[in-house]
Amino acid sequence: MANVRDLKKDINYVLGDIIEAVYIWEYANTDKDTKKSEAIIDEAISTFDTLIAKVNDKKVDDKKAHFKAINQELETKGRALIEKINNLS
């Protein structure tokens, strides 16, 4: 990983793209209930807040391992949110 700024950008881009995908789904499916899709957006925002707070945590001994764990968590949670979008009906 290059630096903290790149990790913050990755978090922003990944979760922003997920929220955008939900909006596209809502636009394409105007006849369907949006409670589940709104829950996905709320979860993406909550994930964003959590990950950014972890990145900004200054009380870390091993920064490299800490940031690697954050990157892994972003990937895991991002995939879970994408799966939820794919399962919307």
C-alpha distance (Angstrom), angle and dihedral (degrees) to the residues before:
residue distance angle dihedral
M1 . . .
A2 3.78 . .
N3 3.80 102.7 .
V4 3.79 148.4 -44.7
R5 3.81 92.8 -85.6
D6 3.80 91.0 58.3
L7 3.81 91.5 48.3
K8 3.81 90.5 52.1
K9 3.80 89.8 49.1
D10 3.81 90.8 50.0
I11 3.80 90.9 51.6
N12 3.78 90.9 48.6
Y13 3.81 95.4 46.5
V14 3.81 96.8 44.4
L15 3.77 96.3 47.5
G16 3.81 92.2 38.7
D17 3.80 90.1 54.3
I18 3.80 90.4 49.4
I19 3.80 91.5 52.1
E20 3.81 89.7 47.3
A21 3.81 90.2 51.7
V22 3.80 89.7 53.5
Y23 3.81 90.9 51.2
I24 3.80 90.1 50.0
W25 3.81 89.9 50.6
E26 3.81 90.5 49.8
Y27 3.81 91.0 48.9
A28 3.81 91.9 49.5
N29 3.81 92.9 45.5
T30 3.79 104.1 43.0
D31 3.80 91.6 151.5
K32 3.82 93.6 60.7
D33 3.79 130.2 84.2
T34 3.80 113.3 -96.1
K35 3.82 99.9 -156.7
K36 3.82 93.0 101.5
S37 3.80 93.3 44.6
E38 3.80 91.7 48.6
A39 3.81 88.6 51.6
I40 3.81 89.1 54.8
I41 3.81 90.2 52.3
D42 3.81 90.7 49.3
E43 3.80 90.4 49.5
A44 3.83 91.3 49.5
I45 3.81 91.0 51.4
S46 3.80 91.2 47.5
T47 3.81 90.3 49.1
F48 3.81 89.9 50.0
D49 3.80 92.0 52.0
T50 3.80 92.3 47.3
L51 3.80 95.3 48.3
I52 3.81 94.5 45.6
A53 3.81 89.5 50.2
K54 3.81 89.1 52.5
V55 3.81 91.6 48.9
N56 3.82 90.8 50.8
D57 3.82 93.2 48.7
K58 3.81 105.7 118.4
K59 3.83 96.4 -173.0
V60 3.80 96.2 83.5
D61 3.79 124.9 123.6
D62 3.81 101.2 -166.2
K63 3.80 104.6 36.6
K64 3.79 95.5 178.2
A65 3.81 93.1 56.0
H66 3.81 90.8 41.8
F67 3.81 93.5 54.2
K68 3.79 91.9 42.9
A69 3.81 89.1 54.6
I70 3.81 90.5 49.6
N71 3.80 90.3 50.6
Q72 3.81 90.1 50.1
E73 3.81 91.2 48.6
L74 3.82 90.0 50.8
E75 3.79 90.1 53.1
T76 3.80 93.3 47.1
K77 3.80 96.0 46.5
G78 3.80 91.9 41.6
R79 3.79 91.7 54.6
A80 3.82 90.6 47.9
L81 3.80 91.5 51.9
I82 3.81 91.7 47.7
E83 3.79 89.2 51.1
K84 3.81 89.5 52.7
I85 3.81 90.2 51.6
N86 3.81 90.5 50.2
N87 3.81 89.7 51.9
L88 3.81 95.1 52.8
S89 3.76 111.9 117.7
